[in-house]
Amino acid sequence: MIRVAEKARKKGAITNGLTGGEGGLLKGAVYLCIIGHAQTEDPHLALDHALTGGLAGRVAMAEGAALAPQGICGDGRVVSAPIC
């Protein structure tokens, strides 16, 4: 993960990391490091769902899909039904 983050940053990507403890080596390799101190897996899972859901909705709408996964529309609105 550290080498991937370093390569991505060298190519101009904005990188982020989700870590536990003190952040480890990944902390210095990413632009934004989010450190979960207590039960690290819980905040990571919540952030993962939010990020992937938002990205999936934007990709689907950019490709012209009428159905956005996770109930997130291309304009960023969160809807109760996955139809925008």
NORCORVEN-V158323 format. One line per field, one symbol per residue. ss: DSSP state (A for helix, B for strand, O for the rest). A space follows every 10 residues. Layout:
ss=???
This chain:
ss=OAAAAAAAAA OOOOOBBBBB OOOAAAAAAO OBBBBBOOOA AAAAAAAAAA AAAAAAAAAA AAOOOOBOAA ABOOOOOBOO OOBO
